Amino acid sequence: MTSSISVSRRSVLVLRVLVSGIFLLAGANHLLQTDKTVQRIEAASFKNVAYFFGDPEWLVILSGIVMGVAGILFLIGYKTKWAALILVAVLIPITLTVQVGQINTLGPLFKNLALLGGLLFFILNDTETHLKIKSKL
């Protein structure tokens, strides 16, 4: 059974732009402040999650590139579903490494969970063909 909802095209655009912003900024920070980001990993309770995937310095650089490229694609709405999937693939290990276990600072953990929700919206909904989008802006 297929159902549809009516969603303002503007709201989808605003959600995509706002969610992409943090990935663009984080990607730039990973590339421009690699040492600081590596230090955050080293101080994290679950830093072993990062080490499971490889050398933290290379992971920070790679994640910066991926967040930058996927963030731009997500921002402009090109291959949005795939860009969102890639961003989720980067967001999960970062969240598990840095935010989980930081009991005193739950805000960043819930920020990442909210980002995950925003990305899942675009993964689960083909905003161009499955949702009935109002054409008025």
Secondary structure, 3 states (H helix, E strand, C coil): CCCCCEEEHHHHHHHHHHHHHHHHHHHHHHHHCHHHHHHHHHHCCCHHHHHHHCCHHHHHHHHHHHHHHHHHHHHHCCCHHHHHHHHHHHHHHHHHHHHCCCCCCHHHHHHHHHHHHHHHHHHHCCCCCCCEEECCC
